Amino acid sequence: MSISIRTVSKLSLGLLCMALAFLSSDTTLLQEAMAQESPAQKPPNAWYPRTEKIGPDEMFVVALGTGMPTPITRGQKSTAWYVELGNGDIFLFDVGSGSAENLFALRPDFHRVDKIFASHLHTDHVGDAPVVWVGGWLSGRYTPLHIYGPSGSKPELGTAAYVEGLKMAYAWDITGRSGILPDAGGELVAHEFDYKQDNGVVYEENGVKITSFPAVHVLDGSVSYRLEWNGLSFVFGGDSAPNKWFIKRARNADFVIHEMFYTPKGLEQALGFPPRQATIVSSYIHTPPSGFGKIMAEVKPRLAVGYHTIRQPELDQMMLEEVRKVYDGPLVIADDLMAWTITRERIIQREVVSAERVQAPPTTKGYAEAKRSGQASTSKYIDDGKWEGYTPPPLPDE
């Protein structure tokens, strides 16, 4: 599916029909609207990895994971969002459990996939950080992986402690690969900032500015982010009940992501929660559809994007009915591997189509030439266990 949204002053008749089709989910209207676009304006109906270059003024966003902590299925992984900019930068916002599968399906240049921004430390938001760390290193990253994230109410609950814990947990893995792979690619660097800061700058390089602001979810130490570059803005809300910081900091952004959790009734039906527990989870530590709609009515984004639910037709209908009572603007309920190309003029929505079995892209000259110091080895006891019936080929000099 391809959807184009433009500012009202630039809407042609065809584009107006497309906007109406987008809001109404009317496929026939959408097709008629697309037919009115000239061939030069029509994008491909799907996004195929490594067949297009991001334009110099474009922002490209992919939903790598839109679901829940469980179940993690082929159709939906836990939370993760991929953002690639026309300046060559790539950012990951959360990397929940299972989401690395969809990241690798994109076949990105892994030497550029080196920054993760964590909203909080639940596994459905950071569970695949070690997969990206080690898998990206194997696939072409020869510089450290940087994890940006909030502090906690206590040091052991913050991002720095989380990263140190990963280093301890994966010490055998990293030590065993060092020397064969580039040294620096095995490094993991924490950038912890105060979760209380409101609009504090957490990253500013290459014309990109990313700020954070607090969120309200389970414990102190959850945040949301706003990325600004080249006149475009992207806002990612991690898990949160509706909060004043999001309303203020997401206002009038181009692409705004916020959780749109189950209704209390939906949570009862889907997971069998009793009414009180369903209401607490849905509406006190998360944001139900009615809250999502009220937020977006205040924020007024170019495109409102809801996620963090299991995609089922009956649940979708229940959520949409609640949202449309309070918000009538552009809206998408995100699904895994939806992709958007965002410019100042329009937002195009498509679906990523990728092969089930692929290799990572070829590594770069920089990866081949990166420093490798000292290969891992086994003890004499283990060495003496090698079978004499097999002789490996001689080692090349390089």
N, C-alpha and C positions, 0 to 999 in steps of 0.2 A: 504494500500500500504506500502511496506517495501523497503527502498532504502539503500544500503550500499555503502559508499564512502571510499576508502582507499588511502594512499599515493602511488605514482606510483611504488616505490621500492617494495611494498608488494602486487601489483596487480597480481592475478591469471587470467587466461583466463576468467573464469566466472565473476570475479569481474570487469575486463575490460569491459565486455559486460554490466554489471550492470551500470557502470559509463556512457557508451554510451547511454544506455536506459534512464538513469536519465536525461542526457542533452537533449535528443531528445524527451522525453515523450513517447517513444515507449513501450507500455505495453507488447506486445508479446516478444520483446527482453528482457525486464525486467524479465518476467516469465521464459524464457529460462536460463537467467543468474542465477536466484535464484535456479533453478533446479540443477545447477552445484555446488552449495554450499552443503557441507555435512549437514546431519540433525542436528548435534551438533552446527553448525554455524548459522542455520536459526533461527531468532527470530520469535515470534508469529507475525501474520500479522496485529494485532491491539494491542493497549495497553488498558488493562482493569483495572480500579481503584482497588487498594489494592490486586492485584494478583502478583505483582512483587516487589522486593526490589531493590533500586538503588545500583549498585555495588560500592565498596569502591573507585574506581578510575573513576567513571562515573559522567557525568553531564547530567541532564535530563531537557529538555526545552519543555514547552507547550505554544502554542499560545492561550491565553484565549480570545483575542479580536484583530481583524485585520481590522476592518471597520472604519466607519466614525461617526461623531457626530449624523447623521441621514441619513437614517433610521436605527434604531436598531432592528434587526429581530432575529428570532430563529437561523438563519444561521450565522449571523455576529453581534458581539458586538463591542463596541469601544475598543480602544487600551489597551492591558494588556498582560504581558508575565510572565510566571512562570518558575523559575529556582530552581531546587533541586540538591544538591551536595551529593557526596558519604560520606561526613563527617556529614551529617544530617541537614545541613543548608538549609533553603528555603528563597528565595527572590522573591518579586514581583516588576517588572519594569512597572510602570503605572498601574492604575486600572480604566480604562474608564467606562463610563456608560454601564450597562448591563453585564460587564465582570465577576462580582461576581457569576453569574449563572454558568458560565463555571468553575470557581474556585471550587465551591461547588460540581460540577459534578465529580471532581477528587477525592473527599472524602479524602483530605489530613489529616495528623495529625495536627489539628488546633493549638495545643499548640506550634507548630514550625512555624506557619505562622504569623510572628510578625514584618516583615520589608518590607516597601514599599519605592521604589526609584522613585520619580516623575520627569519626564523630564520637565514638565511645568504644569501650572495650568488651562488649558482648561478642560471643563467637560468631553470631550471624552478621557481624559488621567487621570483624578482623580475623576470623578463623582461617582464612587462606593467605594471611601475610607471610607465613613461612614458605608456602608453595610459590608465591611470587618471588620471594627472596632467593630461594635455591633454584627454582625452575627458570627464573629470568637470568640468573647467573649462567646456568647451563646453555641458555638460548641466545646469549650475546651481550649481556650486560657486564661491563668490565670496570664499572665504578660502583661505589656503595649504593645500597638501597636506603633511602631516607624515609623515615616514618614521622610524620607530624601529628601531634595529638595533645589532648588536654591533660593537665594535672588532675589529681584526685583530692579528696578531702584529707587523705593521708598519703605519704610518699609511695607506699606499696600499692596504691590504687591508681597510680598515674601511668602515663605512656612510657616514661623512662624506665620504670620498674618492669613494665610489660616487655619492653625490648631487651632488657638485661635477662629476663626470664627466657625469652626465645633463644638468646645466645647460649645460655646454659643448656637448654633442652636440646639444641641442635649442634652442640659442640662436636660430637662424633661425626656428624654429617659434614660440617664445614671443614673440620680438620682433615677428613679423608679426601676431600676434593681439592684442597689447597695444593698449589704447585702444578697440578694438571690444568686447573682453571686459573684465570687471572686473579692475583691476590686481592685486589681492591673490590672485585665483584662479590666476594664473600663477606664483606663488611656490612654491618647494619647500624645505622646512625639514628638516634632518637632526637627529635626536636620538640621538647615538651614546653608548653606555654600555660599560662594561668587560665583555668577554665572560666574564671569570673570575668575576664576581660570582655568588654562590649565594643565591638568594631576594632579590636586590636589586630595589627598587622602580623601575620604569622609567616608570610612569604612575600617577597618582592624582588623579582629578577626579570630581566628580559622583557620589560614592559607589562609583566603580569603582577597583579596585586591580589593576595588572598587574605581575607580578614575572617576572624571568628567571633562568635557571640554565644552566650550560654543557651542551653536547652534544659527542659524539665523532664527528667526520665530516671526513675528508680533511685539513683544516687547522685550526689554532686559529681560533676566530671563528664557531663555530656555537652556537646557543642554542635553548632551549625556553621556553615561556611558560605562566604560570598567571594566569587572570583570575578575580577574585572580585567578586561584586556581589549584594546582596540575598539572601544566604544560599545562592547558587548558585555553582558553580565550573566553569570550563572550562579544560582543559589542552591545549595544542598542542605536540606534539613535532615539530620539524623533523627532517631527516635525522640519524640517529645510530645508532651501535652501542649495544647495551644499556649503560646507565650508572647509576651510583649516585645521581646528582643527580635523575634522572627518578623513580626508585623512591621517593626521599624526598619530593619536592615534588608528585608527582601522586597520592599516596596518598589514597584515599577521596573523590576528586573526583567530581562528577556526570557530566561528559562528558569523556572522555579520548581524545585522538587520538594515535596513534603509528604510525609507518610499519610496514607489514607487507610487507616486500619479498619477492621471489621466494625459493624454496628454491634452493640451488645447482643442483639438477637442473632446476628450472623455468627458471633463467636459461640453462642449457645448451640446453634445448629451445627457448626463446623467441627467444634472440638468438644462439645458436650459439657461446657462450663456451666455451673449453676449461675443463676441470674446475678447475684451480688458480685461474684468473682469476675464474671464476664463484663460487668459494668466498670469495675475497678480497672481491669486490664485495658479495656477498649477506650475508656473515656477519662481516666485519671493519670495513667502513665504513658498512654498513646493518644493519638488523635483520631476520633471516628469521622466518618464522612461528613456529618453535619458541621463538625469543627473545621475540617479541611475546607469546606465550602465557605465558611465565614472568614477564614484566614485569607483565602484567595480573593474574596470580594473586597477585602481591605487592601491587599497587596497589589492587585491589578497587574499581573504579569502579562507579557505577550503570550506565554503558554504556561498553563498550570499542569504539573505532572504529579499524579498520585501513585504511590507504590506501597509495598509492605503488606501484602495480603495474598491469599491463594486465589488465583484466577479461576473462577467458576461462574458460569453464566448467571445462576440465580443470585450469587453474591454480588456480581457486577451490577445487576439490575437494582438490588437493594441499596447499594452504595450510590449509584447514579441518582436514584430518586431522592435520596437525602441531600446530596450535593446540589442538585438543581433547584431545590427549594430556596437556596440562599445565594447561589453563584451561577451566573449565566454566561461566563466568559469562556475562552478557548481552554479545552480540557482534554487530557489523555490519562487513562489508567495504564500505566506502563507495564509492559511484559518484557521478559528477557529477550535480548538481542533486537529490541527496537533501536533505531538509530535516527539521529536528527542532525541535519546540516543547518547551521544558524548563521545568518548574515544580518546586516542592518535592515535589509529589505524584506527578507522572508525566512520562514522556518519550514524546512522540508523534512517530512517524516517518512522513513522507510524501514525495511526489515533486513537484518544481516542474513545473508545466505552463505553458509560455509560448508566445506567438506567435513565428513565425520572423522576421517583419518588423514592427518597432515603432519608434515614436519615443521619445526620452527623455521623462520626465514633464514637465509644465509647470514652468517656472522660477518662483521666488518673487518677491515684492515686493522683498525684500532684494537679490536678484540684479539686478533692474531698476534699483535705486537705488544700487548699489555704485559707488564711484569709478572713473571711466575717464579717464585723463589722456593725451591725445595719441595720435592714430591713426597707425599706420605708413603710410609713403608710399614711392613709388618715385622714382627720379631723373628729371630732365628727359629724359634719353636714352630711358628706358623709357616715360615719359609721352607723348613725341612719337610713340611707336609705336602709339598707340590708333587704331583704325579709324574714319574719319569717317562710314562708312555706318551706324554705330549710335550712337544718343543715349540714354544712360541716363535714367531718370526723375529729376525734381528731388529733392534731398535734403530730408526733413522737418527741421524745426527741432530736434526731439528724437528 
